[in-house]
Amino acid sequence: MSISTQEKRRRFRALHEHGLLILPNPWDIGSAKRLERLGAQALASSSAAFAWAQGLEDFEVGRDALLAHLRELAASTDLPLNADFENGFADEPEQVAANVRLAIETGIAGLSIEDRYGDELYDLDLALARLRAAKQAIVTSGEDVLLVGRSEGMLIGVLDLAQTIERLQAFTQAGADVVYAPGLRQLDDIAQVVQALAPTPVNVLLIHAGLTVPDLAAIGVRRVSTGSQLALATWDRFEEVSAQLLEQGHLPPTRPHRRWS
């Protein structure tokens, strides 16, 4: 690593000040290094993609394993890393704060805290207390780490757009530097969120094939991420090629190996 963690964090915040940041999600050192080589400006972890690489499902990875994963990713690249930190691996605000302090020590430049546990949402008052605790942990650390307030209500089908906007607005008041509602799929809905949350940067998950970076940039979106989509594409291709080998007895033609340099 040729630049300091502090410099990564400074660069990450600056990337949110104008334009649209494309934030792809690797799941191991190899995918992180390839994304850096391809020209990514910053990266984000994906709890689901990492879990699949361990033979697990999303939310089955424990806190300590995820912390080790974040430390490994952050150390492998000069790019800033945003952490998918699920729900902070705790319900109570005090424990969320303690876990955020551990996450900061891994070298990340930002992290998200979800308002979800299982298939339910935390009561708004508790969700805000948890976010405030995370923010206070960042402030007291003295490190310039971005906090992403993430609402899962639309993703799991328990909130409508208006309720989601209200939650995200409350998250900014609780200290979120960026807001994120991964269930947003329609451009008109996203535009309403961007307008209601301005000037707070809004992250959009590229979960719908109809969403494009130019269209999102045109309505003021400041950040897009891929979540588990890159890992899904990789696993889909892996299964396709493996099935061809096992069922037909041969592999498809492959491109020459790409060197790291």
NUDREN-780734 format. One record per atom (N, C-alpha, C): residue in three letters; x, z, y. Coordinates in pm, whole numbers, plus 32768, in hexadecimal, padded with zeros to 4 digits. Atoms other than C-alpha are relative to their C-alpha. Layout:
NUDREN-780734
ALAXZY/...
***
This chain:
NUDREN-780734
MET805580007F89/MET800080008000/MET80588000807B/SER7FA8800F7F8D/SER809B7F95814A/SER7FC7803B8081/ILE80387FC27F88/ILE7FAC80348245/ILE7FC680887FDB/SER802D7F77801A/SER7F3B819C8268/SER7F6980067FED/THR808F7FE8800F/THR7DE98227820A/THR7FBD80088088/GLN803A7FF37F7A/GLN7DAF827A8379/GLN7FEC7F768040/GLU800D80867FC8/GLU7DED811083DB/GLU7F907FB47FBB/LYS8072803E8047/LYS7CFC809782CD/LYS7F7D802E803D/ARG807C7FC97FC9/ARG7BF4817C835B/ARG7FE77FCC808D/ARG800F80377F79/ARG7C34810584BE/ARG7FCF7F707FF9/ARG8027808C800E/ARG7C177F9B8450/ARG7F6F7FF57FCF/PHE808880078037/PHE7AD87FE1838F/PHE7F988017806D/ARG805E7FE77F93/ARG7A29807584BC/ARG7FFB7F89805F/ALA7FFB80727FA5/ALA7A9C7F528593/ALA7FB37F897FC9/LEU80478070803E/LEU7A087E5B849B/LEU7F69800B8011/HIS808F7FEC7FEC/HIS78B07EEE84E5/HIS7FD77FED8092/GLU801D80037F71/GLU78C87EBD865E/GLU7FC57F7C802E/HIS803980817FDA/HIS786E7D4B866B/HIS80037FA37F87/GLY80048060806E/GLY78187C298589/GLY7FC080397F83/LEU80387FD58080/LEU77B17C47841D/LEU807180107F9B/LEU7F9A7FE08063/LEU78907CEB8318/LEU7FCA7FE67F74/ILE80228016808D/ILE787C7C6481B4/ILE805080647FAE/LEU7FC47F8F8047/LEU78C07D8B80D0/LEU7FE77FEF7F69/PRO801380138090/PRO78EB7D1D7F63/PRO8023807F7FB2/ASN7FF57F868050/ASN78E17E207E4D/ASN804E7FE97F7F/PRO7FB38004807D/PRO79FE7E297D4D/PRO7FE180797FA9/TRP80187F90805B/TRP79FD7F137C22/TRP807F802F7FBA/ASP7F817FD48038/ASP7B6C7F2C7BC1/ASP80707FC88057/ILE7F8E802D7FAE/ILE7CC97EE87C47/ILE80097F698002/GLY7FF580918006/GLY7CC87D807BD0/GLY7F9E7FBA805C/SER806480417FAB/SER7B847D237C7E/SER801A801F8094/ALA7FE07FDD7F76/ALA7BF17DDD7DB9/ALA80717FA98035/LYS7F8F80517FD5/LYS7D3C7D247DCA/LYS7FDB7F6D8010/ARG802A808B7FF4/ARG7C987BD47D8F/ARG7FAD7FEB807E/LEU804F800D7F86/LEU7B9F7C107EA6/LEU80588006807C/GLU7FA27FFA7F8F/GLU7CBA7C727F8F/GLU80487F7B800F/ARG7FB980807FFC/ARG7D767B357F33/ARG7FA77F8F8032/LEU805E80687FD6/LEU7C3E7A647F71/LEU7FD9800B8093/GLY80177FF67F71/GLY7C287AE680D5/GLY7F9B8067802E/ALA805D7F967FD6/ALA7B387C0E80D2/ALA804380598068/GLN7FCC7FA87F98/GLN7B607CF18201/GLN7FF280937FDC/ALA80177F78802D/ALA7ADE7E2B8159/ALA7FB47FF87F7C/LEU80407FFC8083/LEU7A4D7E98800A/LEU7FA380787FF8/ALA80567F8D801C/ALA79407F7F7F84/ALA7FF980127F69/SER80107FE7808F/SER792980257E32/SER7F6D7FEF7FDA/SER808880098036/SER77F67FFE7D55/SER7FF6805F7F8B/SER800C7F9F806D/SER778881207C7E/SER7FD17FBE7F7F/ALA803380448076/ALA76CB80397B93/ALA806D7FAC7FBF/ALA7F9880588038/ALA77E87F3E7B6A/ALA806D80527FBD/PHE7F9A7FAB803E/PHE78E280547B24/PHE7FCB803C7F7F/ALA803A7FC68079/ALA77F680F67A2B/ALA80017F9C7F8C/TRP80038066806A/TRP77CC7FB0796A/TRP808B7FE97FC7/ALA7F778014802F/ALA79457F887957/ALA802D80727FA4/GLN7FE27F8E8056/GLN794D80E078AF/GLN7FA380077F87/GLY805F7FFF806E/GLY783C808377B7/GLY7F8B805E8017/LEU806B7FA57FDB/LEU773F815A7872/LEU7F997FB68054/GLU806480357FA4/GLU7606811F7940/GLU801280438088/ASP7FF87FC67F7B/ASP75E381617AB4/ASP7FCE80907FFE/PHE801E7F717FF2/PHE75D382D57B0D/PHE803080537F89/GLU7FCC7FB48071/GLU767D833679C5/GLU809280298014/VAL7F767FDA7FE2/VAL77D983537A5E/VAL80018085804B/GLY7FF87F7F7FBE/GLY783584B57AC1/GLY80507FFC8081/ARG7FBC7FFA7F7D/ARG78BD85227C11/ARG80967FEE7FF4/ASP7F6F80058007/ASP7A2485547BA4/ASP80327F777FD6/ALA7FD98087802A/ALA7A3684037AF5/ALA7FF27F9F8074/LEU801280597F8E/LEU79AD83587C2B/LEU806B801A806A/LEU7F977FE07F9F/LEU7AA2840E7D0D/LEU80857FC07FD6/ALA7F85803F8031/ALA7BC183967C30/ALA7FFC7F698014/HIS801280907FEB/HIS7B3582347C45/HIS80147FDC8093/LEU7FEF801C7F71/LEU7B2382427DC2/LEU8092800C8028/ARG7F737FEE7FDF/ARG7C8682C57DD6/ARG80527F897FD0/GLU7FB980738038/GLU7CFF81AA7CF7/GLU7FE87F828052/LEU802180767FB0/LEU7C47809D7DBB/LEU804280058089/ALA7FCA7FF37F79/ALA7CB381217F0E/ALA80977FEC8003/ALA7F6F800C8005/ALA7E1F812E7EA3/ALA802F7F757FD9/SER7FD880828036/SER7E1C7FCF7E11/SER80027F908066/THR8013806B7F9E/THR7DDA7F0D7F52/THR80198031808C/ASP7FF37FE07F72/ASP7E247F0280C5/ASP7F7A7FF88048/LEU8083800D7FC0/LEU7CB27EC88107/LEU7FB980878006/PRO80537F877FFC/PRO7BCA7FE08179/PRO7F997FFD7F90/LEU80607FF4806E/LEU7AE3805F8067/LEU7F8C805A8026/ASN807A7FB17FEF/ASN797D80D4808D/ASN7FD3802F7F77/ALA80247FC78081/ALA790B81BB7F75/ALA7F6A80077FED/ASP80877FE5802F/ASP77BE81A87EC3/ASP8005808B7FC0/PHE7FF37F75802E/PHE77A583227EA1/PHE7F7B80377FCE/GLU80837FDB8039/GLU764583247E0D/GLU7FBC80688058/ASN80457F9B7FB0/ASN758C845F7E7B/ASN805C80738029/GLY7F9F7F977FE2/GLY76CB851F7EBB/GLY8019805A7F8A/PHE7FF07FB4807C/PHE76B985A27D55/PHE7FD38091800E/ALA80387F797FEE/ALA75ED86CD7DC6/ALA7F7B7FF48048/ASP807E7FFA7FB8/ASP7498872D7E47/ASP800C80508081/GLU7FF87FA67F8E/GLU74F088497F32/GLU80677FD08067/PRO7FA580317F97/PRO759187F58083/PRO808D80377FF7/GLU7F7B7FC38003/GLU76B188E98057/GLU80587FBD7F97/GLN7FB2803F806A/GLN771E88477F11/GLN801B7F6E8020/VAL7FE680897FD2/VAL76F286EA7FA2/VAL807A8000805C/ALA7F907FF87FA4/ALA77E2875080B7/ALA808380147FB6/ALA7F867FE7804E/ALA78DE87D67FBB/ALA802D7F817FB8/ASN7FDE807B8048/ASN78D086917EF5/ASN802F7F92805F/VAL7FD380627F9C/VAL78F385BC802F/VAL8090801E8027/ARG7F757FDE7FE0/ARG7A31867B8083/ARG805E7FCC7F94/LEU7FAE8034806E/LEU7AB8861D7F2C/LEU800B7F688008/ALA7FFE80927FF5/ALA7A5684B27F64/ALA805E7FD3806F/ILE7FA880247F90/ILE7B0C84A780B2/ILE809280037FD3/GLU7F767FF2802F/GLU7C4A85168000/GLU802F7F8A7FAB/THR7FDA80728054/THR7C4483DB7F26/THR80377F8C8051/GLY7FCE806C7FAB/GLY7C9A82FC8050/GLY7F997F9A802A/ILE806A805C7FD8/ILE7B4A8256808C/ILE7FF37FFB8097/ALA801680107F70/ALA7AE981D381E4/ALA7F6F80188026/GLY808D7FE67FE8/GLY7972820D81C1/GLY7FBD80277F7E/LEU804B7FE08079/LEU786E828F80CF/LEU7F6C80078020/SER80917FFA7FF0/SER76F8827C809A/SER7FC980767FB3/ILE804A7F948041/ILE760D83988043/ILE7F707FD37FF2/GLU8088802C801B/GLU74C2833C7F9F/GLU7F9C80728010/ASP806D7F9D7FF6/ASP737583ED7FD5/ASP7FAE80057F7F/ARG8046800F8081/ARG731C83C07E66/ARG803C805B7F95/TYR7FD37FBE807A/TYR732F84947D2D/TYR7FA87FCD7F8E/GLY804E803F806A/GLY72C683DF7BF0/GLY7FA67F94803B/ASP806280607FCC/ASP718A831D7C41/ASP7FAD803B8071/GLU80477FBD7F93/GLU712384017D5E/GLU80588003807D/LEU7FB77FED7F83/LEU7183842D7ECB/LEU7FFF80948026/TYR80007F7B7FC8/TYR71EF85727F66/TYR7F9B80088072/ASP80527FE67F8B/ASP70FA8607805C/ASP80557FE2807C/LEU7FB5802D7F8C/LEU715C858581B3/LEU8053806F803E/ASP7FB47F937FC4/ASP71C386DA8238/ASP807F801C7FAF/LEU7F8B7FE88054/LEU72AC870E810F/LEU80617F8A8009/ALA7FAB80777FF4/ALA732D85A78126/ALA805480078080/LEU7FB87FF57F81/LEU738A85E58292/LEU806680707FFD/ALA7FA17F91800B/ALA742C87338246/ALA807A7FD67FAE/ARG7F9280308053/ARG74FE868C813A/ARG805B7FA28050/LEU7FB2805E7FB0/LEU756A8578822A/LEU804E8049806E/ARG7FBA7FB27F99/ARG75BE8671833D/ARG8077804A7FC3/ALA7F927FBA8042/ALA769187358246/ALA80737FA17FE3/ALA7F9980648019/ALA774B85F981E4/ALA804A7FDE8081/LYS7FC380207F7F/LYS778885A78353/LYS805B8071802E/GLN7FAF7F8E7FD5/GLN78078704839D/GLN808180087FAE/ALA7F8880008054/ALA78F786EB8278/ALA80657F998032/ILE7FA880687FCA/ILE798285A9830B/ILE803E802F8083/VAL7FCF7FD37F7D/VAL799F863D8469/VAL806C806A7FF0/THR7FA17F928011/THR7A50877783F4/THR80807FD37FBA/SER7F8880348041/SER7B4186A78323/SER80627FC58064/GLY7FAD80407F9C/GLY7BC286038460/GLY801F7F6F7FE1/GLU7FE7808A8028/GLU7BBB84B083B1/GLU7F907FA48032/ASP805F80607FC8/ASP7B128379843C/ASP7FBE7FB27F8E/VAL8046803C8071/VAL7A2F83328314/VAL7F707FE28028/LEU808980267FDE/LEU78E982738345/LEU7F9D80397F9B/LEU806B7FCE8055/LEU77AA830E82BE/LEU7F8D7F9E7FFF/VAL806F805D8012/VAL76A082268235/VAL7F87804B7FCC/GLY807D7FC4802C/GLY753D82AC8223/GLY7FB07F997FB3/ARG803B8063805B/ARG749C81FE80FC/ARG7F7980307FCD/SER80877FDE802F/SER7325820180B5/SER7FD87FA17F8E/GLU801F804C807A/GLU72B881927F5A/GLU7F6B7FE77FEE/GLY809180028011/GLY7141819C7F9A/GLY7FC47F7A7FDB/MET80368084801E/MET70FD80287F98/MET80367FCB7F7B/LEU7FC4802D807C/LEU71E97FED7E75/LEU7FB380347F87/ILE80497FC78072/ILE712580D77D92/ILE7F687FFD8015/GLY808E801A7FEC/GLY6FD3807B7E28/GLY7FAB8075802A/VAL804F7F8C7FD6/VAL6F6981C47EC8/VAL7FEE80088097/LEU801280037F6F/LEU6F84816D803D/LEU7FE37F71802C/ASP801480857FC7/ASP6F06804D810F/ASP80677FEC8070/LEU7F9D80217F9A/LEU6FC67FA7822A/LEU7FFE80638073/ALA800A7FA57F8F/ALA6F438087833F/ALA803A80897FDD/GLN7FC97F7E802B/GLN6F9881C38279/GLN80977FF97FF2/THR7F6F8011800E/THR70F1813B822D/THR804380018087/ILE7FC880017F79/ILE713380F6839C/ILE8003808C803A/GLU80047F767FCE/GLU70C8825883F4/GLU806F80547FC2/ARG7F957FB68042/ARG71B982E282F3/ARG80897FDA8037/LEU7F7F802D7FCF/LEU72D9820F8369/LEU801A802F808F/GLN7FF07FCC7F77/GLN729B827284D3/GLN802480947FFE/ALA7FDF7F72800D/ALA72A283DE846A/ALA808E80137FCE/PHE7F777FF78033/PHE73E783A083AF/PHE80667FEE8070/THR7FA280137F90/THR748F832084EC/THR8006807E8056/GLN80037F857FB2/GLN7421845985A2/GLN804B80717FB9/ALA7FB97F9B804E/ALA74BA85268487/ALA80957FE37FF7/GLY7F71801B7FFB/GLY760B847C84BC/GLY80307F857FB7/ALA7FD380788047/ALA760D833A83F2/ALA803A7F998061/ASP7FC180697FAF/ASP76F882328480/ASP7FCA7F767FDE/VAL8039807C8034/VAL7658811D83AF/VAL7F8680267FAF/VAL80747FE58054/VAL750481078306/VAL7FED7F8F7F9D/TYR8004805C8071/TYR74AA805A81C3/TYR7F82801C7FAF/ALA80777FF78055/ALA736380188109/ALA80087F8D7F9B/PRO7FE3806E805B/PRO73C07F4E7FD2/PRO7F877FB67FC9/GLY807580478031/GLY72597EEC7F81/GLY7FCE7F908059/LEU802D80697FA3/LEU72387E0080AC/LEU80227F767FC9/ARG7FEC80858039/ARG72087C998036/ARG7FD57F8F805C/GLN803780677FAA/GLN714D7BDD8148/GLN804380028089/LEU7FB9800B7F81/LEU71F77B5E8282/LEU7FB1803F8072/ASP80537FC77F95/ASP70D27BC38361/ASP800580997FFD/ASP7FF87F6E800D/ASP70DC7D2782D9/ASP808880328030/ILE7F7A7FD77FD7/ILE72527D3C830D/ILE800D7FF98098/ALA7FFB800D7F6F/ALA722B7CC08472/ALA7FBC80768044/GLN80447F8B7FC7/GLN71337DD984B7/GLN8058807C7FF9/VAL7FA77F8C8010/VAL72297EDA8430/VAL80717FF88066/VAL7F9180107FA2/VAL73487E4E8501/VAL7FD48020808D/GLN80327FE77F79/GLN72757E56863D/GLN7FDF80938017/ALA80277F747FF2/ALA71F37FB485FB/ALA8077805F8000/LEU7F8C7FA7800E/LEU734C804385AD/LEU806F7FE48066/ALA7F9780247FA1/ALA741A7F9486BB/ALA801F8074805E/PRO7F8A804F8023/PRO752F7FD28713/PRO804680297F7E/THR7FC17FD6807D/THR7577807E85C5/THR800E7F8A7FA0/PRO7FEE806E805F/PRO760E7F8384CE/PRO7FA880127F83/VAL805380008079/VAL75277F2783AD/VAL80497FB47F92/ASN7FC880428077/ASN75B27ED78252/ASN7F8D7FC57FAF/VAL806380438055/VAL74F07DDE817E/VAL80407FDD7F7B/LEU7FD380258086/LEU75167DB38008/LEU7FD57F717FE2/LEU8020808C8021/LEU752A7C457FA0/LEU7FC37FFB7F73/ILE80437FF38080/ILE74307C7E7E8A/ILE7FA07F8D7FE6/HIS8060806E800C/HIS734E7B527ECB/HIS80487F7D801D/ALA7FBA80817FF3/ALA73C679EB7E9E/ALA7FE37FBC8085/GLY802480407F82/GLY731479867FDF/GLY8047803A8079/LEU7FB87FC37F90/LEU73EA7A6C80B7/LEU808B7FC3800D/THR7F7C803A7FE9/THR751A79C38152/THR804480478074/VAL7FB47FBE7F96/VAL762C7A4B822E/VAL7FE27FC48089/PRO802080367F7B/PRO75E97953834C/PRO7F78802D8034/ASP80857FD57FD5/ASP747679AC8354/ASP7FFF80938027/LEU7FFB7F717FE1/LEU74C07B20834E/LEU804E801A8080/ALA7FB37FF17F84/ALA75C67B00845E/ALA7FAB7FDA8079/ALA805280307F90/ALA74CC7A458536/ALA7F998066802F/ILE80627F9A7FD8/ILE73DA7B6C8535/ILE804280868021/GLY7FBA7F897FD3/GLY74E77C6B8584/GLY8031805F7F96/VAL7FCA7FAB806A/VAL75467CF88430/VAL8097800A8014/ARG7F727FEA7FE6/ARG76A37D8F844D/ARG8053800B7F81/ARG7FB27FED807A/ARG77007DC082E1/ARG7FAC7FD77F88/VAL80448021807D/VAL76A57D2C818E/VAL805B80297F8D/SER7FB57FDC8078/SER770E7DA98038/SER7FBF7FBF7F86/THR802F80468079/THR76E97D207ED8/THR7FCF805F7F94/GLY802B7FA28067/GLY76A47E5F7E16/GLY803C7FDC7F79/SER7FD180208087/SER76BB7E137CA3/SER7FFD7F6B7FE1/GLN8016808D801B/GLN76837C9D7CCD/GLN807E7FB77FCF/LEU7F86803F8031/LEU77F07C347CA1/LEU801D80297F70/ALA7FEC7FD2808A/ALA780C7D087B69/ALA7F9C7FBF7FA1/LEU806580428054/LEU76C67C787AE2/LEU80267F707FE2/ALA7FD6808A8015/ALA77487B187B16/ALA80737FF87F9D/THR7F8D7FFE805B/THR78897B717A61/THR7FD4801D7F71/TRP802F7FDD8086/TRP77D77C14793B/TRP7FA97F907FC5/ASP805080718031/ASP76E27AF07924/ASP805A7F937FC7/ARG7FA38066802F/ARG780579FD7904/ARG8048802F7F82/PHE7FBF7FC68076/PHE78B47AE4780C/PHE7FA77FF07F85/GLU805B800A8072/GLU77807AEB772D/GLU7FE87F6F7FD8/GLU8014808E801D/GLU774C7974774C/GLU80747FC97FAD/VAL7F8B80328046/VAL78AF792676DE/VAL800F80427F77/SER7FF57FB9807F/SER78AE7A3175D0/SER7F9A7FCC7F9B/ALA80668036805A/ALA776879AD7541/ALA80287F767FCC/GLN7FD28084802B/GLN77FB784F7538/GLN8069800D7F92/LEU7F9A7FE98066/LEU792578D47473/LEU7FC1802E7F7C/LEU80377FC38078/LEU785779A1737E/LEU7F9B7FA67FBA/GLU80688053803A/GLU774078A3734A/GLU802E7F727FE1/GLN7FD6808B8010/GLN77F57756736D/GLN80907FF27FD4/GLY7F7880038035/GLY795777B27311/GLY80697FCA805D/HIS7F9A80317FA3/HIS7A0A773E744B/HIS7FE88038808A/LEU80087FD47F75/LEU7A51779975B4/LEU7FF47F87805B/PRO800680707FA0/PRO7A0176C176E3/PRO80887FE9803F/PRO7F8380177FB7/PRO7B1C761E77A5/PRO800E80668071/THR7FE77F9E7F95/THR7BBB77137898/THR80657FC98061/ARG7F9F80267F9A/ARG7C7D76EB79D9/ARG808580457FE3/PRO7F7E7FBE8012/PRO7DF3773979DA/PRO7FFD808C803F/HIS7FF87F767FCD/HIS7E4678A77A11/HIS802F80018091/ARG7FDB7FF47F73/ARG7E5679047B80/ARG806280748012/ARG7FA07F967FE4/ARG7F8879C77BEE/ARG7FCF80558074/TRP802A7FA47F96/TRP7F617AF37CD3/TRP80337FD78087/SER7FC480227F7F/SER80457A6A7DDF/SER7FC37F84803C/
***
